[in-house]
């Protein structure tokens, strides 16, 4: 019973963090949003994780940062691993 709650909390936490990363990406495209307090705190939460995967790809005069794509991919893999562990734990009970 407690195992179900633990896995649900982990799963929802990863979903929420993924949502914050998406908000961070969309917020970085617009100047007024980028300078807001909310975006500042979202950046403080997401930037340390995204910095692990910081890769800049030069496209003409701009550099494209693909760290959010890699970060979301890793979070998705973590969700799959949690789901697999949950089913293995349920089967063995």
C-alpha positions in Angstrom: 0.0 0.0 0.0 2.7 2.5 0.9 4.7 1.3 -2.1 1.9 2.5 -4.3 2.0 6.0 -2.7 5.8 6.2 -3.1 5.7 5.3 -6.8 2.8 7.7 -7.4 4.7 10.6 -5.7 7.9 9.8 -7.7 5.9 9.7 -10.9 4.0 12.9 -10.2 7.2 14.7 -9.2 8.9 13.8 -12.5 5.8 14.9 -14.4 5.8 18.3 -12.5 9.5 18.8 -13.1 9.0 18.0 -16.8 6.2 20.6 -16.9 8.6 23.2 -15.3 11.2 22.5 -17.9 8.6 23.1 -20.7 7.5 26.3 -19.0 11.1 27.4 -18.8 11.7 26.8 -22.5 8.5 28.6 -23.6 9.3 31.4 -21.1 12.8 31.9 -22.5 11.3 32.9 -25.9 9.5 36.0 -24.6 11.3 38.9 -23.0 8.5 40.0 -20.6 8.1 36.5 -19.3 11.8 35.9 -19.0 12.2 38.9 -16.7 9.4 37.9 -14.3 9.9 36.6 -10.8 8.0 33.4 -11.6 10.3 32.6 -14.4 13.3 33.5 -12.3 12.3 30.8 -9.7 11.5 28.2 -12.4 14.9 28.8 -13.9 16.6 28.4 -10.4 14.8 25.0 -10.1 15.4 23.7 -13.6 18.7 25.2 -14.7 21.0 23.0 -12.5 19.5 19.9 -14.0 19.6 21.3 -17.6 23.2 22.4 -17.2 24.2 18.8 -17.0 23.2 18.4 -20.7 24.1 21.8 -22.1 24.9 21.3 -25.8 24.8 24.3 -28.1 24.4 23.6 -31.8 25.3 26.5 -34.1 22.7 27.3 -36.7 23.6 30.3 -38.7 23.9 33.3 -36.4 22.3 31.6 -33.4 23.1 28.8 -31.1 20.4 26.3 -30.3 20.5 24.7 -26.8 19.2 21.1 -26.9 19.6 20.5 -23.1 15.8 20.6 -22.5 15.3 17.9 -25.1 17.9 15.7 -23.5 16.7 16.5 -20.0 13.1 15.6 -20.9 14.3 12.4 -22.6 16.2 11.4 -19.4 13.2 12.1 -17.2 11.0 10.0 -19.5 13.5 7.1 -19.1 13.3 7.6 -15.4 9.5 7.3 -15.5 9.8 4.1 -17.5 12.2 2.7 -15.0 10.0 3.6 -12.1 7.0 2.0 -13.9 9.1 -1.2 -14.5 10.2 -1.3 -10.9 6.6 -0.8 -9.7 5.3 -3.7 -11.8 8.2 -5.9 -10.6 7.4 -5.1 -7.0 3.7 -5.8 -7.5 4.3 -9.1 -9.2 6.7 -10.3 -6.5 4.2 -9.4 -3.7 
